Amino acid sequence: MKVSELIECLKAMPQDSLVMHLWDGECHTEINHVWVARNGVVVTADNGMVCYSDADRPTNAPSSKDDPYWRTLDSAGRKTR
């Protein structure tokens, strides 16, 4: 799906609904972060999710050499470990 297609789908939905990710048959995680990854894809993630791959990290995130277990921030905007 392209970003433009996603935007069109979202426009038709209730604007105050939570955005969740279906994984393993159920909605397990809320989408709280969105970024363009170093490899050019748009990534969505929940709070405190680990990203191992350099290609999937935002451009401003440390490299996997500097931080092999880089995480998205928590709901209060803090780093988690």
PyMOL commands that set and color helices and strands:
alter all, ss='L'
color gray80, all
select helices_A, chain A and resi 3-11
alter helices_A, ss='H'
color red, helices_A
select strands_A, chain A and resi 20-23+26-30+33-36+42-45+50-51+70-71
alter strands_A, ss='S'
color yellow, strands_A
deselect
rebuild
show_as cartoon
